Amino acid sequence: MGDWIWLVVLAVFGGHLLVSRSNRAWLGGIVPALWLIAAIVLGFEGLLEPIRDWLMAAAGFVMLLVFWGRGIDTRRAKTRVDESPGEAG
């Protein structure tokens, strides 16, 4: 494909990291879904032929899911801290 693909991948991961930490949990699920759709389309177009390409696409998908899950965990932890009563004294 080209060296520019690395810039696109880094932009996707960076943007997803920001979105997955937002207040709405479903926003973080958009990028992994688009990644999966793009991988399937590229596969049908014949642009992901070697097994290495498929493994890299799968690894990217898993990484996006991990980012999303960590964002949800961070949001839950923050909510618990905000809801816990403060210590007096």
N, C-alpha and C positions, 0 to 999 in steps of 0.2 A: 504494500500500500504506500508507505512513505514515512518519512521521519515526522511529518506533521501529526501523525496519529497519536504520538506520545503527548503532544500538547492537548489534544482533544481528551485523551484519557485522564490526564492530570486535571484538566478543567472540570470534567465530569465528577471525579472523586472529590475535588475541593468544593464544588458547588453542592454536592450531595452531603458532605460533612456539615456544611452550614445549614442546609434544609432539614437534615435529620435531627438537629438539635432545636428546631423551632417548637412552638407550642402545640402544633398539630401533628400527631403521630403519623397520619396518613400521608402527609407530604413526603416523608422519607421513603415511602414505598413506591413513589412515582418513578424515580430514577432506576431502581433495580428492574422494575417492570419494563421500562423503555430499553434498558440494556439487554434484557432477555429477548425482547421483540427484535431489536437490531441484530443480535447474534443469529437468531433464527432466519431473518431475512437475508443476512449475509451468507448464511449457510446454503439457503436455497438458490442464491445467485451464484454459488460456486466460489465465493471469495474466502471461505474458511475450509480449505481442503485438508491440509495436513492435520494430524491429531494434535500437534502443538498449538495450532490456532484455536481449536475447540477447547483445549485445556486452559489456555489463557483467557478465553471468553468466560469459561466456567469459574476460573479463579477470580476474575473481575466481578462476576455476579455474586460470588460468595463474600468477597470483600465489601461490596455495597450492602449486602444483608447484615454483615457484622457491624458496619457503621450505623445502620439503621437501628439495630438492636441496642447498641451502646447508647445511642441518642435517647431511646425510650427509657433505658435504665437510668441515665443521667437525669432525665425529666422526672422520673418517679422518685429518685432520691431527693431531688430538689423540692418536690412537692411534700415529701415526708418531713423534711427539715423545716419548711415553711409552716406546716401544720402543727408541728410539735410545740408544746408550751415552752416558753422561755424560762430559764432558771432565775429564780428570785434570789437576790443576795449578792 
